[in-house]
Amino acid sequence: MTNSKIWKPAGYTSCAPYLVVEDSHKVMELAKATSGPIELRRHGLVAGSIKHAEFRIDDTAIMIGDAGFVWLGVSADRSGQSQLASPSGLQRTTR
């Protein structure tokens, strides 16, 4: 089934990753140091966290935002297991 009304911005792929992480600034700095991305946009919050940012590596736009009360961040501990942070940030539950 095709839908001619599907909309996507020019220059974006049909599917783009959206990362919700505990420190978007660090992830973007790592990407800059290793992949040479082009930053497309950044929307910050008063507290200094990133609400939404986008950068491009090759032909793919990657979207990113800081975890918060509504969107929880996923991080990897030293054993490589993913952990889901609780809204309070005080508890962690291994997934």
Secondary structure, DSSP 8 states (H G I E B T S, - for coil): ---TT----TT--SS--EEEES-HHHHHHHHHHHH--EEEEEEE-TTS-EEEEEEEETTEEEEEEE--SSS--EEE-TTS-EEEE-TTSS-EEE-
